[in-house]
Amino acid sequence: MAVRIRLDGVGPGPRFTDITGELIEVGAERWRVLPATGAAVTIDAAAVVAARPIPPKPTPFSEIIGLERALAATWPAPETADLGGWLLRYAEGYTRRANSALALTAPEGGTDAALAAVEAWYGERGARPLIATAGPVTKRLDQELAARGWEAEAETAVLVRPIGPVAYGGEAVVRDAPSARFLELAGRGRAEVAAKVLGSGPDRGYAEIRREGVLAARGRGAVAGDLVAISGIGTLPGHRRQGLGTEVLRALEAWGAGVGARRAVLQVETGNEAALAMYRRLGYAERYRYHYRGR
């Protein structure tokens, strides 16, 4: 979106300038535009003269592949295998991400041979074959899977925002290992497997907000290169609508920047429209979408 605004006090006659980016908020008093690089810009609604849509530029394939590899590194399955450029992952059923084949390239030997190998590998483990595509990078593969009866599910948006060093003084506490209660909630009955996938150490951050000794809100950050992947943000029912989820997010952004990250990334299923709208208001821009295909 290109938003034209009136500039006051810059000499005789009207003066205007254009601000280009994703329009993330429109209100009676202010508009907010998120440029392709940099922080969101707040505009006085009274200064807006005109606005026109600009088709978004396609996200480069190199960026998508880089993000997918980084995200895979931040969510490692305990058991993996290489299949001609595909990464097979198994974690006893804990999350789709850790129990799917990540397909970033055309399979060696052809699609049919690759699918047979995927079905055999997951079948040996009593697991459902599932393939994670990489958005437009794997468009042809996705069409081939659809033609063979593999059904799409869990469409997910990948959102990114630049971050920088910032002092954090909120109530969230970030540690390098998850607490037992964190694993209990995040693991959903598979705490031991979750501990293997989530990991610990200097490249892992677990943010918690406790109220009267009770874990009220939580979230996880994991660093790969210049990226911090933020996931698992959750608030207990009795503590919702108090801004604790946003507080956890900000704590993890600050922690990630402090250990060298320059971008924060979130993955949100597209059916969660409220979460997508909230993250956009917080300055996150969608880069691409992916989904899974399974039998």
Backbone bond lengths (Angstrom), bond angles and torsions (degrees), N, CA, C in turn:
res aa  C-N    CA-C-N  psi(-1)  N-CA   C-N-CA  omega(-1)  CA-C   N-CA-C  phi
1 M - - - 1.460 - - 1.531 108.93 -
2 A 1.332 116.25 135.84 1.460 121.65 173.24 1.522 107.84 -108.19
3 V 1.332 116.64 120.72 1.457 121.95 -178.24 1.525 108.27 -111.44
4 R 1.322 116.76 121.38 1.472 121.28 177.72 1.527 109.19 -95.17
5 I 1.338 115.05 129.15 1.468 119.87 -179.63 1.520 110.01 -124.50
6 R 1.320 114.28 153.23 1.460 122.28 178.46 1.524 108.95 -85.96
7 L 1.327 116.01 134.34 1.453 121.55 176.87 1.524 108.65 -101.11
8 D 1.306 116.61 127.97 1.462 121.25 179.71 1.525 110.63 -100.79
9 G 1.317 115.14 149.07 1.461 120.19 173.91 1.508 115.12 71.00
10 V 1.359 117.69 30.51 1.465 119.58 179.98 1.528 111.57 -117.62
11 G 1.317 116.90 25.19 1.454 119.00 178.19 1.515 111.25 116.30
12 P 1.327 117.00 176.62 1.470 120.89 -177.95 1.527 111.32 -68.12
13 G 1.333 114.11 148.61 1.456 119.38 177.50 1.523 111.97 80.41
14 P 1.313 116.46 161.69 1.471 120.20 -179.69 1.522 111.53 -68.78
15 R 1.307 115.80 143.09 1.461 122.47 176.13 1.520 107.73 -130.06
16 F 1.333 115.48 137.91 1.460 120.14 -175.84 1.526 110.16 -132.69
17 T 1.311 115.09 159.39 1.462 121.41 171.24 1.519 108.25 -146.29
18 D 1.322 116.42 156.09 1.461 122.09 180.00 1.528 109.77 -109.60
19 I 1.314 115.74 138.46 1.464 122.54 173.48 1.517 106.91 -117.63
20 T 1.336 116.38 123.74 1.459 121.93 -173.96 1.519 110.67 -113.96
21 G 1.329 115.68 135.40 1.465 120.73 177.62 1.512 110.00 164.61
22 E 1.333 116.03 -165.34 1.457 121.14 178.36 1.521 109.62 -83.64
23 L 1.332 116.04 126.41 1.459 120.66 178.75 1.524 108.19 -79.51
24 I 1.342 116.91 108.55 1.456 120.74 -174.11 1.525 113.70 -104.76
25 E 1.338 116.82 -8.57 1.462 118.93 176.70 1.525 109.94 -157.10
26 V 1.321 115.73 135.65 1.466 122.20 174.90 1.521 107.12 -131.49
27 G 1.325 116.28 121.49 1.457 120.52 -179.44 1.508 111.76 -142.11
28 A 1.315 115.37 173.86 1.455 120.15 -178.98 1.521 112.00 -67.86
29 E 1.327 117.08 -26.83 1.462 120.66 -176.83 1.523 113.53 -108.37
30 R 1.327 117.12 -28.86 1.460 118.17 -177.88 1.512 111.71 -148.65
31 W 1.340 114.71 153.67 1.451 123.45 169.43 1.529 107.03 -117.78
32 R 1.340 116.20 153.62 1.468 119.48 175.15 1.516 108.46 -131.84
33 V 1.337 115.13 132.82 1.458 122.76 -179.34 1.520 108.31 -122.66
34 L 1.331 115.75 132.55 1.462 121.36 178.38 1.518 109.27 -104.49
35 P 1.348 118.56 104.99 1.466 120.66 177.93 1.528 111.48 -64.78
36 A 1.324 116.23 165.79 1.463 120.30 179.39 1.521 111.39 -60.72
37 T 1.315 117.06 -32.80 1.457 121.71 175.26 1.524 108.07 -131.35
38 G 1.306 115.90 143.07 1.452 119.48 178.20 1.514 113.05 100.31
39 A 1.320 115.17 -178.59 1.454 121.89 -175.83 1.525 111.29 -84.61
40 A 1.337 115.55 162.90 1.453 121.03 178.28 1.529 110.72 -64.08
41 V 1.327 115.87 144.01 1.464 122.40 -179.41 1.523 108.61 -106.94
42 T 1.335 117.17 128.08 1.462 122.25 177.72 1.517 109.37 -95.72
43 I 1.329 116.29 131.99 1.466 122.88 -175.52 1.522 109.22 -121.49
44 D 1.312 116.38 134.68 1.465 121.60 173.16 1.533 107.86 -66.15
45 A 1.327 117.25 121.03 1.463 120.68 -176.42 1.525 112.09 -57.23
46 A 1.326 117.47 -31.71 1.463 120.80 -179.38 1.522 112.24 -67.85
47 A 1.336 117.36 -20.34 1.462 120.92 -178.44 1.525 112.80 -88.05
48 V 1.340 117.72 -8.41 1.460 121.11 -177.58 1.520 110.29 -73.65
49 V 1.336 115.67 124.64 1.457 121.81 179.43 1.525 110.98 -98.45
50 A 1.314 116.36 -40.81 1.465 120.75 -177.54 1.524 108.60 -161.44
51 A 1.331 115.34 164.04 1.459 121.47 176.28 1.518 108.08 -149.82
52 R 1.298 115.67 141.96 1.470 119.48 178.24 1.522 109.37 -141.70
53 P 1.324 116.17 142.50 1.471 119.17 -179.15 1.523 111.43 -73.95
54 I 1.320 114.98 144.64 1.460 122.61 173.63 1.519 107.35 -123.15
55 P 1.325 118.57 122.42 1.463 119.21 -179.83 1.530 110.29 -56.39
56 P 1.329 117.40 133.52 1.468 119.30 -179.54 1.524 111.75 -66.86
57 K 1.318 115.87 144.97 1.454 119.92 175.71 1.522 109.39 -73.83
58 P 1.320 117.80 138.49 1.468 119.28 177.85 1.527 110.56 -60.35
59 T 1.306 115.95 140.67 1.459 120.10 176.72 1.518 108.96 -68.90
60 P 1.332 118.76 128.98 1.472 120.63 -179.33 1.527 111.48 -57.84
61 F 1.322 115.92 142.98 1.457 120.33 178.55 1.527 110.85 -58.28
62 S 1.327 116.41 -36.73 1.467 119.64 -178.37 1.525 110.76 -62.29
63 E 1.344 117.20 -36.29 1.464 120.00 178.21 1.520 111.16 -68.82
64 I 1.337 116.60 -41.68 1.460 120.19 179.59 1.522 110.71 -62.71
65 I 1.327 116.80 -46.54 1.468 120.08 -179.35 1.521 110.55 -63.66
66 G 1.338 116.82 -40.45 1.461 119.95 178.47 1.520 111.65 -63.19
67 L 1.333 116.90 -42.44 1.460 120.41 178.29 1.522 111.12 -65.53
68 E 1.314 117.51 -42.63 1.460 120.21 -179.44 1.527 111.63 -62.77
69 R 1.309 116.78 -41.52 1.466 119.55 178.96 1.524 111.29 -66.74
70 A 1.319 116.18 -40.24 1.462 119.46 178.35 1.522 110.65 -65.86
71 L 1.322 117.28 -42.74 1.456 120.60 179.81 1.523 111.16 -64.39
72 A 1.329 116.84 -37.46 1.465 119.63 176.46 1.527 110.85 -63.80
73 A 1.327 116.01 -37.44 1.465 119.80 -179.94 1.524 111.73 -68.55
74 T 1.329 117.06 -28.61 1.467 119.55 -178.96 1.520 112.49 -86.42
75 W 1.324 117.79 -4.86 1.469 121.62 -179.47 1.534 108.15 -136.23
76 P 1.327 117.89 61.92 1.471 120.95 -170.73 1.526 113.39 -77.59
77 A 1.305 116.12 133.41 1.464 120.89 175.50 1.528 109.64 -79.18
78 P 1.341 118.18 147.43 1.462 120.37 178.37 1.518 113.31 -62.88
79 E 1.342 116.86 -29.48 1.458 120.40 -179.50 1.521 109.23 -125.03
80 T 1.332 117.05 127.10 1.459 121.80 -179.57 1.530 110.13 -137.68
81 A 1.322 115.16 162.19 1.465 121.02 174.84 1.512 107.80 -153.66
82 D 1.329 115.91 147.77 1.466 121.33 178.18 1.518 109.31 -93.18
83 L 1.325 116.66 134.82 1.453 122.14 178.25 1.521 108.38 -129.54
84 G 1.316 116.27 80.02 1.457 120.53 175.86 1.510 114.08 55.05
85 G 1.329 117.46 40.20 1.450 121.25 -179.42 1.519 113.44 102.72
86 W 1.316 117.44 -15.33 1.461 121.57 173.16 1.525 108.51 -91.03
87 L 1.325 115.83 146.44 1.461 121.15 178.57 1.526 108.88 -108.62
88 L 1.324 116.29 113.80 1.457 121.50 177.53 1.527 108.38 -88.13
89 R 1.339 116.82 132.45 1.465 121.22 -174.99 1.524 110.09 -131.99
90 Y 1.350 114.60 138.87 1.463 119.11 179.82 1.514 109.49 -142.40
91 A 1.351 115.85 131.58 1.458 121.65 -179.22 1.528 110.69 -143.09
92 E 1.329 114.92 43.70 1.467 121.14 175.07 1.528 112.54 55.43
93 G 1.336 115.84 31.93 1.458 120.04 175.91 1.511 115.66 87.24
94 Y 1.337 117.90 1.90 1.464 119.92 -179.23 1.524 109.87 -82.18
95 T 1.287 118.42 102.76 1.460 130.42 178.64 1.533 112.27 72.26
96 R 1.319 114.77 147.71 1.461 119.93 176.31 1.522 111.29 -62.53
97 R 1.336 115.71 -41.22 1.462 119.31 -174.74 1.522 111.96 -56.20
98 A 1.325 115.75 -41.16 1.462 119.44 -175.75 1.518 112.28 -90.22
99 N 1.328 118.00 5.86 1.467 121.57 -179.14 1.520 111.03 -134.69
100 S 1.319 115.49 42.04 1.453 120.43 -179.16 1.521 109.67 -145.42
101 A 1.310 114.15 160.49 1.463 120.73 175.58 1.524 108.38 -88.79
102 L 1.327 116.40 121.74 1.461 120.76 178.12 1.528 108.39 -87.16
103 A 1.332 115.67 115.48 1.460 121.34 -176.15 1.524 109.59 -108.23
104 L 1.326 116.53 107.49 1.460 120.98 179.70 1.528 112.48 -110.44
105 T 1.324 117.31 -9.84 1.464 121.48 -177.07 1.521 109.30 -136.19
106 A 1.327 115.57 167.39 1.457 119.45 171.70 1.529 107.95 -66.80
107 P 1.321 118.24 135.87 1.468 119.93 -175.38 1.522 112.27 -71.10
108 E 1.306 115.44 139.81 1.467 119.98 174.96 1.525 108.91 -68.51
109 G 1.318 115.67 135.64 1.458 119.94 178.95 1.512 114.28 85.86
110 G 1.341 116.95 -0.19 1.452 119.45 177.25 1.516 113.57 97.91
111 T 1.324 114.87 160.32 1.466 120.58 -175.04 1.516 112.48 -66.09
112 D 1.320 118.17 -44.11 1.462 120.37 -176.75 1.523 111.30 -60.97
113 A 1.325 116.94 -43.66 1.466 119.82 179.72 1.523 111.13 -65.39
114 A 1.336 116.64 -39.17 1.459 120.14 179.58 1.527 110.95 -65.67
115 L 1.340 116.85 -42.91 1.463 119.80 -179.67 1.524 111.31 -65.50
116 A 1.316 116.72 -37.51 1.459 119.28 177.28 1.529 110.56 -62.67
117 A 1.349 116.26 -40.42 1.461 120.19 178.80 1.523 111.13 -67.10
118 V 1.338 116.93 -39.84 1.466 120.96 177.66 1.524 110.19 -61.90
119 E 1.326 116.91 -47.76 1.464 120.25 -178.88 1.520 111.10 -62.36
120 A 1.326 117.42 -38.86 1.467 120.45 179.42 1.531 111.11 -67.00
121 W 1.337 116.62 -43.40 1.477 120.90 -176.44 1.522 110.66 -64.24
122 Y 1.328 116.39 -47.27 1.468 119.03 179.88 1.531 111.19 -73.44
123 G 1.331 116.73 -31.42 1.458 119.46 177.68 1.517 111.71 -63.60
124 E 1.333 117.20 -37.12 1.466 120.99 177.66 1.527 111.55 -61.21
125 R 1.323 116.88 -24.16 1.469 121.92 -177.87 1.525 112.06 -103.15
126 G 1.317 115.51 7.31 1.460 119.25 179.83 1.512 113.02 66.51
127 A 1.325 116.47 28.20 1.466 121.67 -175.05 1.527 110.20 -113.79
128 R 1.308 115.09 157.12 1.466 122.21 177.92 1.518 110.21 -79.26
129 P 1.331 118.74 128.63 1.469 119.90 176.71 1.525 111.13 -64.42
130 L 1.320 115.84 130.90 1.454 121.80 -177.81 1.519 108.09 -144.41
131 I 1.325 116.76 136.64 1.465 121.51 -178.67 1.521 109.17 -123.31
132 A 1.337 115.80 127.93 1.465 122.10 176.29 1.525 108.07 -94.10
133 T 1.321 116.19 117.29 1.454 120.22 177.12 1.533 108.87 -86.49
134 A 1.312 115.91 172.23 1.471 120.24 -176.40 1.519 110.73 -122.69
135 G 1.318 115.64 53.12 1.451 120.03 176.20 1.519 112.60 59.77
136 P 1.342 117.66 -138.62 1.460 120.77 -176.56 1.522 113.94 -64.63
137 V 1.327 117.38 -19.68 1.470 120.07 179.68 1.524 110.39 -61.89
138 T 1.322 117.48 -35.42 1.459 121.41 -175.77 1.526 111.49 -113.76
139 K 1.316 116.89 36.20 1.459 121.09 -177.86 1.525 111.73 -58.99
140 R 1.336 117.30 -44.77 1.469 120.02 -178.23 1.520 110.71 -66.11
141 L 1.332 116.84 -42.81 1.465 120.00 177.53 1.520 110.17 -61.47
142 D 1.316 117.38 -41.65 1.454 120.77 -179.57 1.527 110.64 -60.51
143 Q 1.316 117.01 -40.42 1.463 120.93 178.41 1.531 110.53 -65.63
144 E 1.337 116.33 -38.97 1.459 119.89 178.78 1.523 111.13 -66.26
145 L 1.315 116.89 -39.62 1.458 120.11 178.29 1.524 110.81 -64.78
146 A 1.336 116.17 -42.59 1.458 119.88 178.99 1.525 110.87 -61.36
147 A 1.327 116.67 -41.33 1.464 120.64 -179.72 1.524 111.67 -65.03
148 R 1.321 117.39 -24.50 1.470 122.09 -179.48 1.526 112.13 -94.89
149 G 1.330 116.46 7.35 1.451 119.48 174.19 1.516 115.98 90.42
150 W 1.337 117.64 9.77 1.464 119.87 176.42 1.529 107.90 -81.69
151 E 1.326 116.99 122.60 1.456 121.37 -171.97 1.527 111.85 -91.45
152 A 1.344 115.69 141.75 1.467 121.82 -179.41 1.523 110.44 -79.14
153 E 1.325 115.92 146.07 1.460 121.34 176.78 1.522 109.81 -156.44
154 A 1.319 114.69 159.78 1.465 123.75 172.82 1.530 112.51 52.99
155 E 1.347 117.06 56.53 1.461 119.30 174.43 1.532 108.97 -61.98
156 T 1.324 115.54 134.10 1.464 121.23 -172.34 1.521 110.25 -132.57
157 A 1.332 115.68 136.61 1.465 121.93 176.31 1.522 109.01 -96.26
158 V 1.325 115.75 139.15 1.462 122.34 175.63 1.525 107.80 -104.74
159 L 1.320 116.83 117.66 1.462 123.57 -175.13 1.518 109.74 -114.12
160 V 1.321 116.01 136.89 1.470 121.21 -175.94 1.516 109.55 -130.66
161 R 1.335 115.74 146.42 1.459 120.90 174.59 1.516 108.93 -145.62
162 P 1.340 117.97 138.32 1.465 120.01 175.57 1.520 110.66 -69.62
163 I 1.320 116.50 143.10 1.463 121.19 177.64 1.525 108.72 -131.90
164 G 1.311 115.21 160.68 1.459 121.05 178.07 1.512 109.99 -144.37
165 P 1.318 117.14 168.73 1.469 120.18 179.37 1.519 111.54 -55.78
166 V 1.308 115.72 132.53 1.462 120.70 179.92 1.523 108.30 -150.58
167 A 1.315 116.43 144.15 1.457 120.52 177.76 1.525 108.72 -78.99
168 Y 1.324 116.49 128.39 1.458 120.44 179.31 1.522 108.83 -110.91
169 G 1.325 116.61 127.64 1.453 120.56 -178.22 1.507 113.69 -128.77
170 G 1.350 116.47 23.47 1.461 120.02 -179.00 1.520 112.59 -82.90
171 E 1.333 115.25 -170.41 1.463 119.26 -174.93 1.521 113.98 -90.07
172 A 1.323 119.18 -7.25 1.455 120.27 177.51 1.523 110.00 -72.04
173 V 1.326 116.41 136.69 1.457 123.08 177.89 1.518 108.14 -110.17
174 V 1.330 117.44 128.84 1.466 122.05 -178.25 1.521 109.13 -108.50
175 R 1.328 116.37 125.75 1.460 122.86 177.11 1.513 109.56 -123.61
176 D 1.334 116.42 166.64 1.468 119.68 -175.78 1.524 113.56 -92.71
177 A 1.321 118.19 9.09 1.465 122.06 176.70 1.523 108.51 -147.13
178 P 1.323 117.22 146.46 1.470 119.68 -179.12 1.524 111.48 -77.08
179 S 1.300 115.85 146.30 1.458 120.12 174.19 1.530 109.22 -76.27
180 A 1.324 115.89 165.87 1.463 120.01 178.67 1.526 110.88 -60.30
181 R 1.320 117.19 -39.53 1.451 120.48 179.48 1.519 111.61 -67.59
182 F 1.322 117.13 -38.14 1.468 121.55 176.40 1.527 109.10 -58.19
183 L 1.338 117.36 -48.75 1.460 121.07 -178.93 1.522 111.50 -65.09
184 E 1.321 116.02 -35.71 1.456 119.62 178.65 1.524 110.99 -61.82
185 L 1.346 116.38 -43.96 1.457 120.68 -179.48 1.524 111.77 -74.09
186 A 1.327 116.58 -45.34 1.462 120.46 -177.16 1.520 111.92 -72.47
187 G 1.334 116.75 -31.76 1.456 120.84 -176.14 1.503 114.61 -76.83
188 R 1.324 118.14 -22.86 1.470 121.72 178.17 1.523 110.92 51.01
189 G 1.310 115.31 51.64 1.453 120.81 178.84 1.513 114.21 90.95
190 R 1.334 117.95 -2.50 1.469 121.85 178.77 1.530 109.71 -126.75
191 A 1.317 116.79 53.25 1.464 120.72 -174.50 1.522 112.33 -59.80
192 E 1.329 117.83 -38.98 1.465 120.01 -178.08 1.526 111.08 -66.82
193 V 1.306 117.37 -41.76 1.470 120.20 177.66 1.520 110.15 -68.87
194 A 1.332 116.87 -41.10 1.454 120.41 178.99 1.524 110.78 -58.49
195 A 1.330 117.48 -39.05 1.466 120.73 179.85 1.528 110.90 -61.33
196 K 1.338 117.16 -36.02 1.465 120.38 179.25 1.523 111.20 -69.78
197 V 1.324 116.58 -41.02 1.464 120.60 -178.27 1.530 111.25 -73.13
198 L 1.324 116.41 -44.87 1.461 120.27 -174.58 1.523 111.92 -72.53
199 G 1.335 117.74 -37.80 1.457 121.33 174.81 1.518 113.44 74.60
200 S 1.318 114.65 -176.93 1.465 122.13 178.06 1.521 108.21 -155.45
201 G 1.323 116.03 171.76 1.457 120.75 179.53 1.509 112.55 120.50
202 P 1.341 117.44 -176.46 1.473 120.74 -174.17 1.519 114.48 -65.26
203 D 1.340 118.57 -18.17 1.468 120.62 178.37 1.525 112.35 -98.25
204 R 1.325 116.49 13.42 1.461 121.98 176.85 1.525 109.03 -125.64
205 G 1.324 116.46 137.88 1.459 121.31 178.61 1.514 110.46 -132.01
206 Y 1.309 116.80 128.44 1.461 122.37 179.79 1.523 108.69 -118.04
207 A 1.315 115.39 112.30 1.460 120.93 -178.06 1.523 109.76 -95.94
208 E 1.327 115.25 133.46 1.457 120.34 178.62 1.524 109.87 -135.32
209 I 1.324 114.83 141.78 1.462 121.75 168.97 1.517 106.53 -118.31
210 R 1.314 115.67 122.42 1.464 120.53 -179.86 1.518 109.77 -113.15
211 R 1.298 115.35 138.37 1.450 122.64 176.61 1.530 107.86 -122.27
212 E 1.327 115.60 116.27 1.469 121.71 -178.08 1.522 110.97 53.95
213 G 1.330 115.16 41.91 1.453 121.33 176.91 1.510 115.57 81.31
214 V 1.330 117.75 -3.70 1.462 122.19 -178.12 1.523 109.54 -100.88
215 L 1.336 116.57 135.31 1.463 120.85 177.98 1.526 108.71 -70.16
216 A 1.332 116.65 106.17 1.458 121.84 -175.81 1.524 112.73 -90.87
217 A 1.338 117.82 -35.06 1.464 121.83 -178.73 1.519 108.52 -149.74
218 R 1.318 115.51 153.12 1.462 119.62 -174.73 1.527 110.02 -153.07
219 G 1.336 116.58 165.94 1.453 122.72 174.40 1.508 109.54 -174.31
220 R 1.325 116.74 161.19 1.469 122.40 -176.32 1.507 110.19 -126.38
221 G 1.328 116.28 142.51 1.446 122.81 172.00 1.519 109.54 -124.68
222 A 1.324 116.91 143.36 1.465 121.66 178.04 1.526 107.99 -140.37
223 V 1.315 116.54 132.21 1.459 121.85 -173.81 1.518 111.10 -102.66
224 A 1.334 115.40 134.98 1.463 122.86 171.31 1.520 106.86 -140.73
225 G 1.325 117.11 112.39 1.453 120.34 -176.52 1.511 110.97 65.12
226 D 1.350 116.28 -128.61 1.468 119.95 -179.70 1.524 111.72 -95.02
227 L 1.330 116.20 17.43 1.455 121.57 -173.23 1.522 110.72 -116.56
228 V 1.340 116.32 137.00 1.462 120.38 168.17 1.520 107.40 -115.22
229 A 1.327 115.75 119.13 1.460 121.70 178.49 1.521 108.07 -91.43
230 I 1.320 116.02 121.87 1.460 121.54 -177.64 1.524 108.66 -106.67
231 S 1.323 115.77 130.52 1.466 119.92 -175.20 1.525 109.61 -149.77
232 G 1.322 114.26 171.70 1.453 120.57 172.39 1.515 115.48 65.82
233 I 1.336 118.04 24.03 1.463 119.06 178.63 1.528 108.94 -71.55
234 G 1.305 115.22 124.78 1.453 119.83 -178.59 1.514 111.25 -150.95
235 T 1.321 115.47 149.11 1.462 122.48 179.06 1.519 108.67 -128.96
236 L 1.323 117.29 133.40 1.455 120.71 178.11 1.528 109.60 -63.49
237 P 1.341 117.28 147.12 1.475 120.87 -174.10 1.524 114.34 -50.98
238 G 1.314 118.24 -40.68 1.457 120.07 -176.85 1.511 114.74 -72.06
239 H 1.348 117.32 -5.36 1.462 120.59 -176.68 1.530 112.34 -121.76
240 R 1.327 117.42 12.82 1.458 120.14 -178.24 1.526 111.64 -78.14
241 R 1.349 113.86 164.59 1.473 122.13 -179.30 1.523 112.42 63.11
242 Q 1.321 115.93 29.95 1.460 121.26 175.49 1.529 112.12 -120.49
243 G 1.334 116.72 6.23 1.455 120.70 179.36 1.510 114.43 79.10
244 L 1.341 118.06 14.49 1.466 119.58 -177.08 1.528 112.19 -71.07
245 G 1.339 116.79 -34.64 1.460 118.88 177.91 1.518 111.59 -62.66
246 T 1.336 116.66 -43.21 1.467 120.67 177.02 1.523 110.68 -64.47
247 E 1.335 116.71 -37.08 1.462 120.55 177.91 1.528 111.11 -62.69
248 V 1.338 116.70 -42.07 1.465 120.97 177.13 1.527 110.38 -63.63
249 L 1.327 116.86 -42.95 1.464 121.08 178.69 1.523 110.83 -58.68
250 R 1.323 117.32 -48.05 1.464 120.50 -179.14 1.527 111.22 -63.43
251 A 1.335 117.10 -38.38 1.465 120.06 178.24 1.526 110.92 -62.47
252 L 1.328 117.35 -40.78 1.464 120.74 -179.19 1.531 111.40 -73.21
253 E 1.326 117.62 -34.36 1.466 119.52 174.21 1.527 109.78 -61.74
254 A 1.335 116.84 -45.86 1.459 120.31 -179.92 1.517 111.21 -64.41
255 W 1.319 116.51 -41.51 1.475 120.07 177.66 1.527 110.24 -62.42
256 G 1.347 117.40 -45.81 1.458 120.81 -179.13 1.514 111.74 -60.78
257 A 1.343 116.91 -44.61 1.467 120.17 178.34 1.518 110.53 -62.25
258 G 1.331 116.31 -34.36 1.459 119.89 -179.22 1.510 114.24 -68.97
259 V 1.340 117.50 -21.56 1.466 120.50 178.24 1.531 111.50 -107.40
260 G 1.324 116.74 18.05 1.455 120.51 169.54 1.512 117.12 108.21
261 A 1.325 119.83 -3.12 1.462 120.63 179.80 1.520 110.57 -75.04
262 R 1.308 116.26 147.01 1.462 121.88 177.35 1.525 112.11 -121.31
263 R 1.320 115.74 -4.64 1.467 120.68 175.88 1.526 108.25 -138.28
264 A 1.331 115.52 145.63 1.459 121.43 173.05 1.518 107.72 -113.71
265 V 1.331 116.65 140.59 1.462 120.90 -178.39 1.521 109.45 -130.12
266 L 1.329 115.02 141.08 1.458 123.26 177.02 1.526 108.62 -126.28
267 Q 1.321 116.49 149.05 1.456 121.87 172.84 1.526 107.77 -119.65
268 V 1.332 116.37 122.18 1.462 121.17 -174.72 1.527 108.95 -131.73
269 E 1.328 116.87 126.69 1.459 118.97 175.96 1.524 109.42 -62.09
270 T 1.318 116.02 136.86 1.467 120.40 -171.38 1.523 112.83 -68.21
271 G 1.319 117.84 -16.39 1.448 119.85 175.57 1.518 113.24 -71.39
272 N 1.328 116.41 -16.79 1.463 121.15 179.69 1.528 108.83 -90.02
273 E 1.328 115.70 74.97 1.461 120.69 -173.94 1.530 112.41 -65.40
274 A 1.321 116.94 -33.80 1.468 119.81 -179.81 1.523 110.74 -64.19
275 A 1.340 116.65 -42.89 1.462 120.04 179.65 1.522 110.91 -66.73
276 L 1.331 117.12 -41.09 1.463 119.94 178.71 1.521 110.83 -60.55
277 A 1.329 116.85 -44.25 1.465 120.50 -179.87 1.527 110.55 -63.99
278 M 1.319 117.23 -39.85 1.463 120.36 -179.27 1.520 111.22 -65.06
279 Y 1.333 116.40 -45.94 1.465 118.96 -178.11 1.524 111.65 -66.81
280 R 1.317 116.95 -33.24 1.468 119.07 175.59 1.522 110.77 -64.93
281 R 1.335 116.23 -40.08 1.461 119.16 177.13 1.531 111.41 -63.20
282 L 1.318 116.31 -27.88 1.464 120.92 -179.83 1.531 112.56 -86.22
283 G 1.332 116.70 4.46 1.463 119.83 174.05 1.505 116.11 102.08
284 Y 1.326 118.49 7.99 1.467 121.25 179.05 1.529 110.05 -87.88
285 A 1.325 116.08 135.63 1.460 121.68 -179.90 1.529 109.41 -114.93
286 E 1.316 115.68 137.07 1.461 120.06 179.61 1.528 110.07 -73.35
287 R 1.339 115.79 132.08 1.460 120.91 179.75 1.530 112.11 -103.57
288 Y 1.322 117.04 -35.59 1.465 120.58 176.84 1.524 108.43 -171.62
289 R 1.320 115.98 175.32 1.458 122.03 176.45 1.524 109.69 -127.84
290 Y 1.306 115.25 150.77 1.462 120.43 173.93 1.521 108.08 -136.94
291 H 1.324 115.53 169.39 1.462 119.96 173.24 1.513 108.48 -150.09
292 Y 1.310 114.51 177.00 1.466 121.53 177.00 1.515 108.75 -108.29
293 R 1.326 114.58 155.25 1.462 120.02 170.75 1.521 108.22 -129.27
294 G 1.337 114.95 131.47 1.460 119.97 -178.12 1.501 112.05 -137.56
295 R 1.313 113.86 165.69 1.458 120.53 175.43 1.522 109.16 -73.58
